[in-house]
Amino acid sequence: MTPPLPPVSMDRTSDSLRPTIIADTQHQLRASISISQTQVTSGIPQFYFAKGKPLESEILEGNQRTFNTLFHKDSLKLSEFEQVCVKLCGLPKFLASLLMNVVGGDEYVTKTQFWKFWKGHFEAIGIVERFFMTVKKQNCKFIDRNDLKPILRVLMDSHPGLDFLKATPEFQDRYADTVIERIFYMVDKNDDGKITLRELKRSNLVDICLTLDEEEDINKIRDYFSYEHFYVLYCRFWEIDTDHDFIIDKEDFSRYEGHTLSRKANDRIFDQVPRKFSCQIPGKMSYEDFIWFMISEEDKTSYQSLDYWFKIVDLDNNGIIAPHEMEFFYEEQLRRLEYLNQEAVPFRDVLCQMADMLNPRVENKFTIEDFYGKKTISGVFFNALLNLNKFIAYEQRDPFSIKKEMNENPEFSEWDRFALVEYVRLAMEEENADNNEVLEDEWDN
């Protein structure tokens, strides 16, 4: 038996009207929703623009006037195009040749050619995006080391502060390699050999490059480009690279600063725990790898450096440095202190001192965030466990001299201070060596 059908209404007029009433009601509802959505949407300003936010008319008119002034003829050579790069695009002068290639020019750029490029790609974006687009390879989403080499070549040919390097091409190459590694050390946060637009925006690289156009003394530009900093890095590597083949083994490396690092620290570094070596020869460290180590060693206040040393001490790689891991490294320090007749501080006292200083969130369990929160003093922790000379210097420190150092150059980083003192020392040694050679020659004659 099937269910019964519903009774048929005898009111035909009412039935014939029902579909029309429902349809009208649905139409009114949709219209009401549409009006509401339009009102809401019209109240929210557009915040995403695929090709950059449209510029105000005053800026567009100003760009047009600048363009007409700079393109005073139908085409410009590279020397003339430099002003377009600087005054219209807001980029460093030494990027002019790269920008010309991006635009599609060879020996010159035409007025029509650049205007089309400017309106289609450059005008609506910021200076950092323009820098990124100029330096990276076409259709690539990052800057790699090879992208920076042409910039360094132009810079060394044109910057007055590097003019003296033209007589020694081999040092030009080493200077360029050093600058590139320093850039990647600070900007490439993932250490994957790629500088993304996001990373570039978060760095000061573009601002520093713009400073190069105005500052003739390259050593006043401490970030990345200082020749004095290069000199310190290069000489330190040269001192321990006894056969001067620009690769060092663990034995060479252990001589750094008079064997200041513990053997356990050396082992971890050559096991490539904190960072994979770029050197393709097993068991060897390249000059570029040494740059990363030395900056991390001499300035333990940066995120990169703290990550480097944290990985060395975190034996089980669980993101926590526990007391047993600290004691594993401190045992060697203790033996070395005793051998040198220095006061041997018991491990429990060191642990208490580090805990009081860093105040970890979980008692006696140190995470990387604990070090990030106390960047200026975190180096003491790693020096106590791994670096004998620095640990002794900390125990015998003079607070007044340290404060004086800080007040003399308050804007300097720890690396800047180290490089300044070390460059003076190395320069004096070089000068004394030259004077001794002159005296020997005079004596022989």
Buried (B, 14 or more C-beta within 10 A) or exposed (E): EEEEEEEEEEEEEEEEEEEEEEEEEEEEEEEEEEEEEEEEEEEEEEEEEEEEEEEEEEEBEEBEEBBEEBBEEEBBEBEBBBBBBBEBBBBBBBBBBBBBBBBEBEEBBBBEBBBEBBEEBBBBBBBBBBBBBBBBEEEEEBBBBEBBBBBBBBBBEBBEBBEEBEEEEEBBBBBBBBBBBBBBBBBBBEBEEBBBBEBBEEBEBBEBBBBBBEBEEBBEBBBBBBBBBBBBBBBBBEEBBEEEEBBBEBEBBBBBBEEBBBEBBBEBBBEEBBBEBBBEEEEBBBBBBBBBBBBBBBBBBBEBBBBBBBBBBBBEEEEBBBBEBBBBBBBBBBEBBEEEEBEBBEBEEBBEBBBEBBEBEEEBBBBBEBBEEBBEEBBBBBBBBBBBEBBBEEEEEEEEEEEEEEEEEEEBBBBBBBBBEBBEEBBEEEEEEEEEEEEEEEEEE
